[in-house]
Amino acid sequence: MTQIPVLMVHGFASSFNRNWREPGWVDVLAEQGRAVIGVDLLGHGTAAKPHDPMAYADLEQSIAAALLDGQADAVGFSMGGQLLLRAAAAQPERFRRIVIGGAGDNVFAGSGSEATAHAIETGETPADGDPATAALAHFALAPGNDRAALAACLRRPRVALTEADVAAVRVPVLVVLGERDFAGPADRLMAALPDGRLLPLPGTDHFGTPKDFRFLQAALDFLGG
């Protein structure tokens, strides 16, 4: 029987290649006979990089546009995981199983931090600023990134997810969260998911999660179930 494809959605300031191909996810899935649908979100990777925050208002449409006919499994990291929840809340029938890494109760936050957007745009981070802001600003310096586009993405108009939105995700969801990840905890998220399970990663921080073999193995096991 032909296996359904796996849609892979990267995190903020990353890309399909950087988030999933370079750490080996794509090769391992291919070895298991799984076709991969790669997405570069607007403002990232090979996608267009507008500098107007309004252009990013419907960012999750990149996911809906990438879905083929029928169902798909999906894996998302950080912002990609949040967008997957939004897409699955609107169309749960399009997904069979979902894996989310690097996202926790922060999925219920509203607009992005202006301080973070400013730091990414200018490269200037206050010495006493939030460590997450400094980390994201540093990550945004990676080759191929357009810092003005990334700042616009953070400034996009968006409405925070609610427990009711998450409750509409009526498919099995695995949440993988490093114990040192600033996205945690995940108590509120897990309470809202109708069929969710949580895998903590001891000793792992946010940016180390995609390269953590425990994340990859847990995703493979879950999607194969």
matplotlib code that plots the C-alpha trace (Angstrom):
import matplotlib.pyplot as plt

x = [0.0, 1.3, 2.1, 0.7, 3.2, 4.8, 4.4, 7.3, 7.1, 10.2, 10.6, 11.1, 14.3, 14.9, 13.9, 13.0, 16.6, 18.1, 15.5, 14.8, 17.2, 20.5, 19.8, 18.9, 15.2, 14.4, 16.9, 15.6, 12.0, 12.9, 14.6, 11.3, 9.4, 7.8, 7.4, 8.2, 6.3, 8.7, 7.5, 9.4, 7.1, 6.8, 9.8, 12.0, 14.2, 13.3, 10.0, 9.3, 10.5, 8.1, 8.9, 5.2, 3.8, 0.4, 1.8, 2.2, -1.4, -2.4, 0.9, -0.7, -2.0, 1.4, 0.6, -2.9, -1.5, 1.2, -1.2, -2.0, -5.3, -6.1, -4.5, -0.9, 1.1, 2.9, 5.9, 6.4, 9.0, 8.4, 6.5, 5.9, 4.2, 2.0, 1.0, 0.2, -2.1, -3.9, -4.2, -5.4, -7.9, -9.5, -9.2, -8.5, -9.7, -6.6, -4.2, -3.7, -1.1, 0.9, 4.2, 5.2, 8.6, 9.8, 6.3, 4.4, 2.1, 3.6, 1.2, -1.4, 0.6, -0.6, 1.5, 5.3, 7.5, 8.4, 11.7, 12.5, 11.5, 13.6, 16.6, 16.3, 15.9, 18.9, 21.1, 21.1, 20.1, 20.0, 22.6, 19.8, 17.3, 15.4, 17.8, 15.2, 15.3, 19.1, 19.1, 16.5, 18.4, 21.6, 19.8, 18.4, 21.9, 22.3, 23.2, 20.2, 18.0, 16.4, 16.3, 13.7, 11.4, 11.8, 11.0, 7.9, 6.9, 7.1, 5.0, 2.3, -1.3, -2.5, -5.0, -3.8, -4.8, -7.4, -8.1, -11.2, -9.0, -6.7, -9.6, -10.7, -7.4, -9.1, -6.1, -3.3, -0.6, 2.8, 4.4, 8.2, 9.6, 13.2, 13.3, 15.4, 13.1, 11.8, 8.6, 7.6, 5.9, 3.2, 0.6, -2.1, -1.5, -1.7, -4.9, -6.5, -5.5, -8.1, -5.6, -2.1, 0.9, 4.0, 7.7, 10.1, 13.7, 16.0, 18.9, 17.7, 17.1, 14.9, 17.5, 19.0, 15.6, 15.6, 19.0, 18.2, 17.9, 15.3, 13.0, 13.6, 13.1, 10.0, 8.5, 9.2, 7.7, 4.6, 4.0, 4.5, 1.8]
y = [0.0, 3.4, 5.5, 9.0, 11.9, 13.8, 17.6, 19.4, 23.0, 24.8, 27.3, 31.0, 32.3, 28.8, 27.0, 23.5, 22.7, 24.1, 22.7, 19.3, 18.3, 19.2, 17.4, 14.3, 14.1, 14.0, 11.1, 9.0, 9.5, 8.6, 5.4, 4.5, 5.0, 8.3, 11.1, 14.5, 17.7, 20.6, 24.1, 27.3, 29.8, 33.3, 35.4, 32.3, 30.1, 30.2, 31.9, 35.6, 38.0, 41.0, 43.7, 44.6, 42.9, 42.7, 40.3, 37.7, 38.0, 34.5, 32.7, 29.4, 29.4, 28.3, 25.0, 24.7, 25.4, 22.7, 19.9, 17.4, 15.6, 13.4, 13.2, 13.9, 13.4, 16.6, 17.7, 21.3, 23.0, 26.2, 28.7, 25.8, 23.8, 26.7, 27.2, 23.5, 23.8, 26.6, 24.7, 21.5, 23.4, 24.7, 21.4, 18.5, 16.0, 16.9, 15.4, 11.9, 12.6, 15.7, 16.1, 19.4, 20.3, 23.4, 24.7, 24.8, 27.2, 30.0, 28.9, 31.0, 34.2, 36.9, 39.2, 38.8, 41.0, 44.3, 44.2, 40.9, 42.3, 45.4, 43.3, 41.1, 44.1, 46.1, 43.4, 45.3, 43.4, 45.1, 43.7, 43.1, 41.8, 38.5, 35.6, 34.3, 37.6, 37.5, 33.9, 34.6, 37.7, 35.7, 32.9, 35.5, 36.3, 33.0, 33.2, 33.6, 35.3, 38.7, 40.4, 43.0, 40.3, 38.3, 41.4, 41.9, 38.3, 38.8, 42.0, 40.3, 40.8, 37.7, 36.6, 34.3, 30.7, 29.7, 26.5, 26.2, 26.4, 23.7, 21.5, 21.5, 19.6, 16.2, 14.1, 12.5, 15.1, 14.4, 17.5, 17.2, 19.9, 20.4, 20.9, 24.0, 25.4, 28.9, 27.8, 25.7, 24.7, 22.8, 22.2, 24.4, 23.1, 19.5, 20.1, 21.6, 18.9, 16.2, 13.5, 14.8, 13.2, 15.0, 13.9, 16.0, 16.2, 16.5, 18.8, 20.2, 23.8, 25.3, 25.4, 22.1, 20.3, 19.7, 18.1, 15.9, 12.3, 11.6, 14.0, 12.3, 8.8, 9.8, 11.3, 8.3, 6.0, 8.2, 8.6, 4.9, 4.1]
z = [0.0, -0.9, 2.1, 2.4, 2.1, 4.9, 4.8, 6.5, 7.8, 9.0, 11.8, 11.8, 10.0, 8.6, 5.5, 4.3, 3.5, 6.7, 9.0, 7.5, 4.7, 6.3, 9.6, 7.6, 8.1, 4.3, 3.7, 6.6, 5.5, 1.9, 3.2, 4.8, 1.5, 2.5, 0.0, 1.5, 0.7, 1.4, 2.2, 2.2, 4.0, 2.6, 3.6, 4.0, 1.8, -1.9, -1.3, -2.0, 0.7, 0.9, 3.5, 4.2, 7.3, 5.7, 3.1, 5.9, 7.3, 5.9, 6.4, 7.0, 3.4, 2.3, 4.1, 2.5, -0.9, -0.5, 0.4, -2.3, -2.8, 0.1, 3.5, 4.6, 7.8, 8.9, 10.9, 12.0, 14.0, 16.1, 13.9, 11.5, 14.2, 15.2, 11.6, 11.3, 14.3, 12.6, 9.3, 11.0, 13.1, 9.8, 7.9, 10.2, 7.6, 5.5, 8.1, 9.5, 12.2, 13.2, 14.9, 16.4, 17.8, 19.6, 20.4, 23.7, 25.4, 23.3, 20.6, 22.4, 22.2, 19.9, 17.8, 17.8, 20.0, 18.5, 20.4, 18.6, 15.2, 15.8, 16.8, 13.8, 11.4, 12.8, 14.3, 17.6, 20.7, 24.2, 26.6, 29.1, 26.6, 26.4, 25.6, 23.1, 21.3, 21.1, 19.9, 17.1, 16.0, 15.7, 13.8, 11.4, 10.3, 8.5, 4.8, 2.5, 5.1, 4.4, 7.8, 6.8, 5.5, 8.7, 10.8, 8.6, 9.2, 12.9, 12.7, 10.7, 11.9, 13.6, 16.2, 18.9, 18.9, 21.5, 23.3, 21.1, 18.0, 19.3, 20.3, 16.6, 15.7, 15.8, 14.8, 16.9, 17.7, 19.1, 20.8, 21.3, 23.5, 24.9, 28.6, 28.0, 25.3, 25.8, 24.1, 27.1, 29.2, 27.2, 29.9, 28.4, 24.9, 26.0, 27.9, 24.8, 22.3, 21.9, 21.1, 22.1, 23.7, 25.0, 24.7, 26.7, 25.6, 28.6, 28.1, 24.7, 23.9, 21.2, 18.4, 19.2, 18.8, 15.0, 15.2, 18.2, 17.1, 19.8, 18.0, 14.7, 16.1, 18.0, 14.9, 12.8, 15.4, 15.8, 12.0, 11.5, 14.1]

ax = plt.figure().add_subplot(projection="3d")
ax.plot(x, y, z, "-o")
ax.set_aspect("equal")
plt.show()
